[in-house]
Amino acid sequence: MSENSNIFETLGVRTIVNAKGPATRLSGGIMRPEVAGAMARASHHCVDMAELQAAASRNIRGRKLATWRPALRPACCWHRLPA
């Protein structure tokens, strides 16, 4: 399969026009090229996911981009992060 081929076409799965916006049922959202590139580069390595989540949280906290709101936290994130 070439890099430009459509994996869904290869699998016999039809693609759709998503008029709803980001929704897991509709395969999430379309990623920006820099995000897809970062994911492709990261896919060549294995890491401890809890350590990665903690590092991402520290990065976000350092940028002051997010406000912690317990009621809005996903269920997977209820553990305490290191200070």
MOPE-V544938 format. One record per pair of residues at least 12 apart in sequence whose C-alpha atoms are under 10 Angstrom apart, sorted by the first residue. I is the first residue (numbers start at 0). GAP is how many residues later the second one is. D is the distance in Angstrom with one decimal. If there is no record, write none. Layout:
BEGIN
i | gap | d
I | GAP | D
I | GAP | D
END
This chain:
BEGIN
i | gap | d
17 | 12 | 9.9
49 | 27 | 9.8
49 | 29 | 9.8
49 | 31 | 9.1
50 | 30 | 9.5
50 | 31 | 9.8
52 | 24 | 8.9
52 | 28 | 8.7
53 | 26 | 9.4
53 | 27 | 6.0
53 | 28 | 7.1
53 | 29 | 9.4
54 | 26 | 9.4
54 | 27 | 9.4
56 | 24 | 7.9
56 | 25 | 9.5
57 | 23 | 8.8
57 | 24 | 8.8
57 | 25 | 8.3
END
